Amino acid sequence: MNLKFHPLARLSRFESWFLGLAWLAIMVKCFAVWWAIPHYHVPINPWVIIGLTLFFAALVTVLWTTHHE
């Protein structure tokens, strides 16, 4: 398997802004989960939700930035 990574400089201005705003939304969600789980006494470790969120967000980001047109 030969992966060719495209530098982020090849993304258009719209794509760069979209990617930045998407990651900002993901970070806001992670902080909200970190606050809400202990605040509402939910019996789950916040890292379960945050870890899966970050893993899949990173996976989607890599797939999106390395796609071949």
C-alpha positions as CSV (number, residue, x, y, z in Angstrom):
1,M,0.0,0.0,0.0
2,N,1.5,3.3,-1.1
3,L,-0.1,6.4,0.5
4,K,0.7,9.8,-1.0
5,F,0.1,12.5,1.5
6,H,-0.9,15.9,0.1
7,P,0.3,18.9,2.1
8,L,-2.4,21.0,3.6
9,A,-1.2,23.8,1.3
10,R,-3.0,22.1,-1.6
11,L,-6.3,22.6,0.1
12,S,-8.4,25.5,-1.2
13,R,-9.2,28.4,1.1
14,F,-12.7,27.0,1.7
15,E,-11.4,23.5,2.5
16,S,-8.9,24.9,5.0
17,W,-11.5,27.0,6.7
18,F,-14.0,24.1,6.7
19,L,-11.3,21.8,8.3
20,G,-10.4,24.4,10.9
21,L,-14.1,25.1,11.8
22,A,-14.8,21.3,12.0
23,W,-11.9,20.8,14.4
24,L,-13.0,23.8,16.4
25,A,-16.5,22.2,16.7
26,I,-14.9,18.9,17.7
27,M,-12.8,20.6,20.5
28,V,-15.9,22.5,21.8
29,K,-17.8,19.2,21.9
30,C,-14.9,17.5,23.8
31,F,-14.8,20.3,26.4
32,A,-18.6,20.1,26.8
33,V,-18.4,16.3,27.3
34,W,-15.5,16.8,29.8
35,W,-17.7,19.2,31.8
36,A,-21.1,17.5,31.4
37,I,-20.2,14.0,32.4
38,P,-19.1,14.7,36.0
39,H,-21.5,17.6,36.3
40,Y,-24.5,15.4,35.7
41,H,-23.0,12.3,37.4
42,V,-23.0,10.1,34.3
43,P,-21.3,6.8,35.2
44,I,-18.9,6.7,32.3
45,N,-15.3,7.9,31.9
46,P,-15.3,11.1,29.6
47,W,-12.2,9.7,27.8
48,V,-14.4,7.0,26.3
49,I,-16.4,9.6,24.4
50,I,-13.6,12.1,23.8
51,G,-11.1,9.4,22.7
52,L,-13.5,7.9,20.1
53,T,-14.4,11.4,18.9
54,L,-10.8,12.4,18.4
55,F,-9.9,9.0,16.8
56,F,-12.7,9.1,14.2
57,A,-12.2,12.9,13.5
58,A,-8.5,12.3,12.9
59,L,-9.3,9.3,10.6
60,V,-11.8,11.4,8.6
61,T,-9.3,14.2,8.4
62,V,-6.6,11.9,7.0
63,L,-8.9,10.3,4.5
64,W,-10.2,13.7,3.4
65,T,-6.8,15.3,3.0
66,T,-5.3,12.3,1.1
67,H,-8.1,11.6,-1.3
68,H,-7.3,11.3,-5.0
69,E,-9.5,13.2,-7.4
